[in-house]
Amino acid sequence: MAQPLDWDQWRRDYDNLSYAEHQEFYERIYQEYPVQRHFNREMAQEFFFFLGDLSDLRVLELGGWDGELAVEMLDQFPAILSWFNFEICQSAVLLGQEHRRLWHHAPQQWFWEVPWPGPNVFFASHSLEHLSRQHLQRLLERVGLEAVDYLYVDVPLATDWTGYEGTHRLDCTREELLVLFAQQGFFPFFEQGSVIFFDR
C-alpha cells in the first residue's frame, strides 16, 4: 500500500529534489486527486476583454493541468492564435482536453530550462504558489527574456504553508511578489483578490 502524501515533508525536501522527483510526486497526486485544475473563469474572461485585440495572441500557460480553462477561453475568444500548456504532471497532459489551437507539453526539465514557443502572453492560474521563491525568480527571468507583453497571475500567498494539504510552497507577501515581477519590468494594471494583470 502506498504511503500517504506528506505535504510538509515535500516542502522541507523541495530544494533537494530533482525535477524528475518533483514530477513523480505530482504523478502520485494525480493517482489520488486527479482533478487539480483551479481557475477563476470570470477573471480570465476579464483579462482577455482588457487586451482587446487578440488576433496575434500566443498564450503560454504554466500548470494548466488538463487544459480545461484553455479550451473554454479558446472557444470563447476564437481570435486567440494559440495556447500552449506547460504542465509538470504527465498524466494530466496525456489525458488532457483537446482543441485545434491547444498544445500540451510535459517537459522533462524545469520550465525555464526548455525552449518556449514564442509567447506574448504568460498565464499562470494557481501554479506559481507551487514554486519556491528562487524558482519563481528563475521563471520570471525567463519570462522577461521572451517577447511577453501581458501576464495573468492568480496566486494565493502566505509566508508559511506548514500544515497545508497541498503543494503550496511560495513563501512571500504580495509586496514582495510585486517586487519580483517589477525586477523583470512587469507592473500590475489590475488587481482583484489573488488575481493580478501585469504589462510592461
Backbone torsions as a table, in degrees:
resi	resn	phi	psi	omega
1	MET	NA	134.3	-177.2
2	ALA	-67.6	145.6	176.2
3	GLN	-68.6	144.1	176.8
4	PRO	-63.4	151.4	179.3
5	LEU	-66.4	128.9	-180.0
6	ASP	-109.3	96.7	-173.6
7	TRP	-65.9	-44.3	-178.8
8	ASP	-66.8	-35.6	176.7
9	GLN	-65.0	-40.5	176.2
10	TRP	-59.2	-42.5	178.4
11	ARG	-63.0	-41.2	179.5
12	ARG	-66.5	-35.6	-176.3
13	ASP	-86.2	-10.5	-168.5
14	TYR	-43.0	-53.4	-173.4
15	ASP	-68.6	-19.5	-177.7
16	ASN	-98.5	-3.6	-179.3
17	LEU	-87.9	142.3	173.8
18	SER	-76.0	167.6	176.9
19	TYR	-60.3	-41.3	-179.9
20	ALA	-60.7	-37.4	178.9
21	GLU	-69.8	-37.9	173.8
22	HIS	-62.5	-43.0	-179.5
23	GLN	-62.5	-40.3	178.5
24	GLU	-63.3	-38.1	178.9
25	PHE	-64.2	-40.6	178.4
26	TYR	-68.3	-28.9	174.0
27	GLU	-66.3	-38.3	176.2
28	ARG	-63.8	-41.2	177.4
29	ILE	-59.6	-43.5	-178.3
30	TYR	-60.2	-39.3	-179.1
31	GLN	-63.7	-33.4	-178.4
32	GLU	-95.0	-34.7	-176.9
33	TYR	-134.8	79.6	-172.1
34	PRO	-69.7	-14.3	178.3
35	VAL	-105.4	102.0	-177.9
36	GLN	-118.6	0.8	179.2
37	ARG	-67.5	144.9	179.8
38	HIS	-150.2	118.6	-178.1
39	PHE	-153.9	159.7	176.3
40	ASN	-107.2	98.7	-174.5
41	ARG	-58.0	-43.6	-176.4
42	GLU	-64.9	-40.6	179.7
43	MET	-70.1	-36.3	176.6
44	ALA	-62.9	-43.6	177.1
45	GLN	-60.7	-43.7	-179.3
46	GLU	-60.8	-38.6	178.7
47	PHE	-58.6	-47.8	-178.1
48	PHE	-72.2	-30.5	172.7
49	PHE	-63.6	-40.0	178.2
50	PHE	-59.5	-40.5	-174.6
51	LEU	-69.8	-28.4	175.5
52	GLY	77.4	-95.9	-177.9
53	ASP	-75.4	113.1	-176.5
54	LEU	-107.9	9.9	-167.6
55	SER	-65.3	-26.5	179.8
56	ASP	-119.7	29.8	-174.9
57	LEU	-81.3	123.6	177.0
58	ARG	-120.2	104.1	-172.1
59	VAL	-93.9	133.0	168.5
60	LEU	-112.9	116.3	178.4
61	GLU	-102.3	133.9	176.5
62	LEU	-100.4	120.1	175.8
63	GLY	73.3	44.0	-179.4
64	GLY	-83.1	9.0	-179.7
65	TRP	53.2	-113.1	-175.8
66	ASP	-98.0	6.2	173.6
67	GLY	85.7	17.1	-177.5
68	GLU	-60.6	-47.8	-179.6
69	LEU	-64.6	-40.5	179.1
70	ALA	-56.3	-46.4	-179.5
71	VAL	-62.2	-42.9	179.2
72	GLU	-61.2	-45.2	-177.5
73	MET	-70.0	-38.2	178.7
74	LEU	-65.1	-36.2	177.3
75	ASP	-70.7	-39.9	-177.7
76	GLN	-75.4	-31.7	-177.3
77	PHE	-122.4	79.2	-174.8
78	PRO	-64.5	-12.5	179.0
79	ALA	-75.8	-18.6	178.5
80	ILE	-60.0	127.0	-173.2
81	LEU	-72.2	-46.4	-175.9
82	SER	-158.5	158.7	179.3
83	TRP	-142.2	121.6	177.8
84	PHE	-111.3	130.0	178.6
85	ASN	-107.9	110.8	173.5
86	PHE	-94.7	117.7	-172.4
87	GLU	-135.9	135.0	-177.9
88	ILE	-74.7	-27.5	-176.0
89	CYS	-87.3	111.0	-176.9
90	GLN	-64.1	-37.2	-178.9
91	SER	-64.7	-39.5	178.2
92	ALA	-63.1	-36.3	179.6
93	VAL	-72.6	-44.5	-177.8
94	LEU	-62.8	-32.6	-180.0
95	LEU	-103.4	18.9	-175.7
96	GLY	-68.1	159.4	178.6
97	GLN	-72.9	154.4	-173.2
98	GLU	-112.3	146.3	174.9
99	HIS	-159.9	144.6	-174.3
100	ARG	-66.3	-17.5	177.9
101	ARG	-110.7	16.8	-179.8
102	LEU	-117.4	131.2	175.1
103	TRP	-124.8	130.4	176.7
104	HIS	-99.9	146.8	177.4
105	HIS	-149.4	128.8	174.8
106	ALA	-111.9	90.2	-176.6
107	PRO	-61.5	158.0	176.1
108	GLN	-99.0	9.0	175.0
109	GLN	-138.7	171.3	176.2
110	TRP	-59.0	150.4	-170.8
111	PHE	-58.8	-31.9	-178.9
112	TRP	-81.7	-2.4	-178.2
113	GLU	-103.1	-0.4	-176.0
114	VAL	-117.2	161.0	176.6
115	PRO	-62.1	144.1	176.6
116	TRP	-109.6	154.4	-174.0
117	PRO	-88.3	26.3	177.3
118	GLY	73.1	49.9	-178.8
119	PRO	-75.5	154.4	167.6
120	ASN	-118.1	1.0	172.4
121	VAL	-133.7	133.2	176.0
122	PHE	-112.1	130.5	-172.0
123	PHE	-127.0	122.7	180.0
124	ALA	-138.5	103.7	179.8
125	SER	-110.2	106.9	-179.1
126	HIS	56.2	49.0	175.1
127	SER	-128.7	-33.7	-176.4
128	LEU	-65.7	-29.2	-178.7
129	GLU	-68.5	-10.0	178.9
130	HIS	-89.1	0.0	178.9
131	LEU	-103.7	155.2	169.0
132	SER	-74.0	165.5	179.0
133	ARG	-63.0	-39.3	178.5
134	GLN	-62.5	-42.5	178.8
135	HIS	-68.1	-36.6	176.0
136	LEU	-62.4	-41.2	177.7
137	GLN	-59.5	-43.8	180.0
138	ARG	-65.6	-39.4	177.6
139	LEU	-62.7	-46.3	-178.2
140	LEU	-66.8	-33.1	174.7
141	GLU	-61.2	-40.0	178.4
142	ARG	-68.3	-42.5	177.4
143	VAL	-59.0	-40.1	-179.5
144	GLY	-63.6	-26.2	179.6
145	LEU	-80.3	-19.1	-179.9
146	GLU	-85.5	166.7	178.5
147	ALA	-85.3	50.2	-178.1
148	VAL	-86.2	125.2	-179.8
149	ASP	-98.0	-30.8	-174.1
150	TYR	-137.6	147.0	177.1
151	LEU	-130.7	136.3	170.8
152	TYR	-108.5	123.3	-178.3
153	VAL	-131.3	126.6	171.7
154	ASP	-125.3	106.7	-171.7
155	VAL	-141.3	113.5	171.5
156	PRO	-70.9	143.4	-174.8
157	LEU	-125.5	149.8	173.3
158	ALA	-160.0	156.1	176.8
159	THR	-93.2	-7.7	177.7
160	ASP	-154.5	117.2	-178.7
161	TRP	-100.2	10.9	-178.7
162	THR	-54.3	130.4	179.5
163	GLY	90.3	-10.8	-179.9
164	TYR	-75.1	133.0	-179.2
165	GLU	-89.6	86.0	-178.1
166	GLY	163.3	176.2	-174.7
167	THR	-95.2	39.2	173.8
168	HIS	-76.9	130.3	-173.2
169	ARG	-132.6	-29.7	-173.3
170	LEU	-64.8	119.5	-178.6
171	ASP	-111.8	94.0	176.8
172	CYS	-161.2	162.1	176.3
173	THR	-87.3	169.9	177.4
174	ARG	-62.6	-40.4	179.8
175	GLU	-62.0	-43.0	178.7
176	GLU	-65.4	-37.7	177.6
177	LEU	-61.6	-45.7	-178.9
178	LEU	-63.5	-33.4	177.1
179	VAL	-64.6	-42.3	179.5
180	LEU	-60.3	-40.7	178.3
181	PHE	-70.1	-41.2	-178.8
182	ALA	-62.7	-32.1	179.4
183	GLN	-62.7	-23.0	177.3
184	GLN	-102.8	9.6	175.2
185	GLY	87.9	15.8	-179.1
186	PHE	-107.5	131.1	-176.3
187	PHE	-131.9	142.6	-176.5
188	PRO	-71.0	140.3	171.9
189	PHE	-120.9	-2.5	174.8
190	PHE	-157.4	135.8	176.9
191	GLU	-139.8	135.1	173.6
192	GLN	-153.2	114.6	-177.3
193	GLY	60.7	-127.3	-179.8
194	SER	-87.6	1.3	-176.5
195	VAL	-97.8	133.9	178.3
196	ILE	-135.4	131.1	171.1
197	PHE	-101.7	130.3	179.5
198	PHE	-117.2	153.0	166.2
199	ASP	-143.4	178.9	176.6
200	ARG	-149.2	NA	NA
